[in-house]
Each structure stands twice: as C-alpha cells, then as structure tokens.
Amino acid sequence: MFKIVHENNGQPMSFPCHPSATFEPGQFGQLCVDQNQICIGVSNGRAPIGIIDDIRTKAFSNVSINEIVIVPAQGVLNEAGKYVLTSDIKYELDNSNIIPGSFQSTVSVILKDRNGVITFEAGTELNFDAIGLGIPNAIKTIVNYSYFVPNVPGDDSVAGSGRVTIWYGKMIFETNMFETSQSYPINAPLYVSEYGMLTSRKPSEFHPSIAMVTAPPSLDMQYLQAMLF
C-alpha cells in the first residue's frame, strides 16, 4: 500500500521495468541495467531513487501491528521464585502465511510461519494476571509481523506498458511496506532494506537515510507514515 498525504505538486517518473522484478506499491525502486537498457528494479537500499507506485506480485501482503496475545496458563514456582510453564502451549495468531523474518514478539516463542501458530515453551515465565488475583496466571505477548493475504491472487499493473511509476522528491506518505521486526519512534531516521522496504535499521554504512518517521504504526493505523527527503 502506498498513499501520498502531502506532496509539493511534483510528478512521478516512468521507467522500463526490470523483467524479473516483483514488487508492491510502497517499496523502493533503484536504477539497474538489463541488456544495456536502464530500468527499475527493487532497491537493495544503497541507491534508492523513489517509491514504486505499481504492482507485480503473485500474492498481496499486509501487516499486523501490536497484535495482543494472552494465553491462560498454570505454572509452578522455579528456583528464582517465578511461575513458569511446565509444558509447551500453542496459540494460533490472527493470520497465517507469515513472511519469514518479519515476526517480532515481546516474549520468546517458536513460530510456524505457514499456519501462524506460536509455541510458548516449557520454562517460559508467566507474566500476566488475567483475573486480578495477584498471581500470574497467563502469558501476555505483543507480536508484529507481515503476512500474505489468503485467497487474494496477485496482480501485474505493468504488464501492458512494461513501465513502472516512481515517485520522488520531498513528500509525506503512508505505506505498509516496512520491516515489522523494527520499532519506529517519531522522528527516527529511515533506511531502505535489502528488499526495498522501509526500516529503522541501518543495514550498513553504505545505506543512506532517505526519510523520517512522522507517525509510527499502531493497532489502529496498520501502516507507517514518513517524510521522504
């Protein structure tokens, strides 16, 4: 998803699309060469030229931000005086087909990305009082992740023209094409990841900052708002 919130009356550029590139609106593009022709592919973060406003993918993706998981559990006291699980507990997230590498949890879990099931292992500390007894009787974690939307086939908006639209220049925009495994405080500098997505993580010293967070993703706003430099 890509939405322009404010832009200084600029116009996008149009370039030939690299034959093997796959992308969604909101990812960043980069100039490359294919058979002596200058074209656009997905940026590796080192020289992003602008934001892609076309789609070529086999499946749509989306994000789940600050999904709250509370699992009732019984625990026993360990040597440190903490209540912990005596056996594994499984929990099914709101979505399946989670994109590998995008998952983040405030409590350590084991993830099966295909079916969207997480496992709290034996020994995990109970950290939540679900019924107000003053004794931990549940595990609470907050998870963030990207996932492929089921039963919605992809699309190819560049099939006819063979050209891709790129927005550039100073603007404020919103997108769900960002690394959900990172945090995004207001005014944080943003970079482009190795896969053309926004991130607050600086992949290397050769990756320039290209934007700044103007509104972080939240449970109500499942996208990141940023100002492009």
Secondary structure by P-SEA (a helix, b strand, c coil): ccccccccbbbbbbccccccccccccbbbbbbbcccbbbbccccccccccccccccccbbbbbbccbbbbbbbbbbbccccbbbbcbbbbbbcccccccccccccccbbbbccccccccccccccccccccccccccbbbbbbbbccccccbbbbbccccccbbbbbbcbbbbccccccccccccccbbbbbccccccccccccccccccbbbcccccccccbbbbbcc
